[in-house]
Amino acid sequence: MTEQTENTIKHPEKGTRAAQLVAMLKRKQGATLADILKATAWKPHTARAALTGIRKRGFEIASEKPEGKERTYRISGEGA
């Protein structure tokens, strides 16, 4: 196993739902929980756990909740 430095981002394998999630989060508009659930067929708790997993891989995830709208997640920083 290789050592991972703090600044290293470990990208998920292509064709996986994690890779699909990263692609959704890289979009300019990001993704809502509803978008993620529809695209992956995950339950809400699984989608939130996947977001945590993406963070642990080194991606910086920004979360915004405009008044009266759904929370939006997007990758910000180096991983974008």
VENSULKA-V148549 format. One record per backbone hydrogen bond with DSSP energy under -0.5 kcal/mol. CO is the residue of the C=O (numbers start at 1). NH is the residue of the N-H. E is the energy in kcal/mol with one decimal. If there is no record, write none. Layout:
# VENSULKA-V148549
co: (CO/CO)
nh: (NH/NH)
e: (E/E)
This chain:
# VENSULKA-V148549
co: (3/5/8/9/13/16/17/18/19/20/21/22/23/24/25/27/31/32/33/34/35/36/37/43/44/45/46/47/48/49/50/51/52/53/54/55/57/59/60/60/62/64/66/71/72/73/74/76/76/77)
nh: (5/8/10/11/16/20/21/22/23/24/25/26/27/27/75/30/73/36/37/38/39/40/41/47/48/49/50/51/52/53/54/55/56/57/59/58/10/61/62/76/74/72/69/33/64/31/62/60/79/80)
e: (-0.5/-1.3/-0.5/-0.8/-1.4/-1.9/-2.5/-2.3/-2.3/-2.1/-2.5/-1.5/-0.6/-0.9/-2.4/-1.1/-2.8/-2.2/-2.7/-2.3/-2.3/-2.1/-2.1/-2.2/-2.3/-1.8/-2.2/-2.0/-1.9/-2.3/-2.3/-2.1/-2.4/-1.1/-1.6/-1.9/-2.5/-0.6/-0.6/-3.0/-2.1/-3.2/-2.3/-0.6/-2.7/-2.5/-3.2/-0.7/-0.7/-1.4)
